[in-house]
Amino acid sequence: MDHSSNGIGNDESELYHAQLHLYKHIYSFISSMALKSAVELGIADVIHNHGKPMTLTELASSLKLHPSKINVLYRFMRLLTHNGLFAKTTAIKKKTGGDQEEEEETTYALTPPSKLLVRGASTCLASLAGGVAVIQVAMDADSQMFKLALKDCKHVFEGLESLVDVGGGTGVVAKLIHEVFPDIKYTVLDQPQVVGNLTGNKYLNFVGGDMFKSIPQADAVLLKWVLHDWNDELCLKILKNSKEAISGKGKDGKVIIIDMSIDETSDDRDLTELQLNFDMVMLTLFNGKEREKKEWEKLIYDAGFSSYKITPIWGFKSLIEVYP
Ligand SMILES: C[S@@+](CC[C@H](N)C(=O)[O-])C[C@H]1O[C@@H](n2cnc3c(N)ncnc32)[C@H](O)[C@@H]1O
């Protein structure tokens, strides 16, 4: 019998924590759904456009909610606030009744995560948080985040005359790198249905093609968020074609991969959980995978490269430099 101060025995305490842990994971989808609903309702946009934190009544009125729903909105905002999407602040208002007395009123403000949900901002992830159905829009939104990360991986682009962005979508990333490296000639290779109607310019060329067949020649190949879509066999094809594409540059060519590298032993359990969740998404949507360091190493050496270097760059992604 345990006589600890809370009166709960060790076994009971363990059981209690076990139950809590299980329930947390069983119901965590509700937090995802709440975030999705917040994006659909445009709560972050409403608060942003208001220009200052909003009371519940102001929020309900902007969202055109019936007054009877205000308590539901309160509970909804309570969950989102607990999850760090909004922050509670206070405003002073005159008491109703005419005298000079004042009282405090709760208001809701944006937090750094919900600032990323404001539509029209340069780094807006609303389409990502709103669901995975709009993949191209979501990819473009995520690529905007790359702008911030570019300063951490500038060195890999230095000295390049040409770069082919394989699976480069609508060229968002190529355009961002161009802002920092205006002298590089960029080629964006993607499927004909993605780039067919896009026109390039003197520094950017769109090529409709198939990375499993061939990749245009360049000093370097960029594979950003591409390899995690594919199984090892298909990744090997892409990597071998990438090696061929940089062969004209001899030992100075390189392949630049931006993807996740899972480290299960990391102290950052939230980061690892996010990466492992992504792995399940890749598995179920594309039969793809998020890889651990040893899996990257095997792929890279099997494709015939001689060395590589993995550096975590921003959030949950890593820069993987691969050399012939
Ligand atoms: C996950 S998205 C990555 C987009 C971009 N690299 C980024 O980070 O925003 C994968 C891209 O690969 C392209 N893709 C798929 N199959 C392809 C193929 N066989 N050849 C070339 N591109 C392909 C898709 O059209 C899509 O744009």
The ligand as an SDF file (V2000), in Angstrom:
LIG
                    3D

 27 29  0  0  0  0  0  0  0  0999 V2000
    4.9190   16.7340  -53.0740 C   0  0  0  0  0  0  0  0  0  0  0  0
    4.9940   17.7150  -54.4920 S   0  0  0  0  0  0  0  0  0  0  0  0
    6.4580   18.6940  -54.2160 C   0  0  0  0  0  0  0  0  0  0  0  0
    6.4060   20.0070  -54.8900 C   0  0  0  0  0  0  0  0  0  0  0  0
    7.6110   20.9480  -54.6420 C   0  0  0  0  0  0  0  0  0  0  0  0
    8.8760   20.2950  -54.8060 N   0  0  0  0  0  0  0  0  0  0  0  0
    7.5380   21.6160  -53.3020 C   0  0  0  0  0  0  0  0  0  0  0  0
    8.3140   21.3350  -52.4200 O   0  0  0  0  0  0  0  0  0  0  0  0
    6.6480   22.4410  -53.1350 O   0  0  0  0  0  0  0  0  0  0  0  0
    5.5490   16.5170  -55.6700 C   0  0  0  0  0  0  0  0  0  0  0  0
    5.6240   17.0320  -57.0870 C   0  0  0  0  0  0  0  0  0  0  0  0
    6.1360   15.9760  -57.9190 O   0  0  0  0  0  0  0  0  0  0  0  0
    5.4680   16.0580  -59.1630 C   0  0  0  0  0  0  0  0  0  0  0  0
    5.5840   14.7700  -59.8830 N   0  0  0  0  0  0  0  0  0  0  0  0
    4.9000   13.6320  -59.6390 C   0  0  0  0  0  0  0  0  0  0  0  0
    5.2740   12.6720  -60.5200 N   0  0  0  0  0  0  0  0  0  0  0  0
    6.2000   13.2200  -61.3340 C   0  0  0  0  0  0  0  0  0  0  0  0
    6.9560   12.7250  -62.4360 C   0  0  0  0  0  0  0  0  0  0  0  0
    6.8260   11.4680  -62.8440 N   0  0  0  0  0  0  0  0  0  0  0  0
    7.8510   13.5540  -63.0340 N   0  0  0  0  0  0  0  0  0  0  0  0
    7.9860   14.8440  -62.6030 C   0  0  0  0  0  0  0  0  0  0  0  0
    7.2950   15.3710  -61.5540 N   0  0  0  0  0  0  0  0  0  0  0  0
    6.4140   14.5700  -60.9260 C   0  0  0  0  0  0  0  0  0  0  0  0
    4.0550   16.4090  -58.7660 C   0  0  0  0  0  0  0  0  0  0  0  0
    3.3100   16.9240  -59.8640 O   0  0  0  0  0  0  0  0  0  0  0  0
    4.2910   17.4330  -57.6580 C   0  0  0  0  0  0  0  0  0  0  0  0
    4.3630   18.7420  -58.1760 O   0  0  0  0  0  0  0  0  0  0  0  0
  1  2  1  0
  2  3  1  0
  2 10  1  0
  3  4  1  0
  4  5  1  0
  5  6  1  0
  5  7  1  0
  7  8  2  0
  7  9  1  0
 10 11  1  0
 11 12  1  0
 11 26  1  0
 12 13  1  0
 13 14  1  0
 13 24  1  0
 14 15  1  0
 14 23  1  0
 15 16  2  0
 16 17  1  0
 17 18  1  0
 17 23  2  0
 18 19  1  0
 18 20  2  0
 20 21  1  0
 21 22  2  0
 22 23  1  0
 24 25  1  0
 24 26  1  0
 26 27  1  0
M  CHG  2   2   1   9  -1
M  END
$$$$
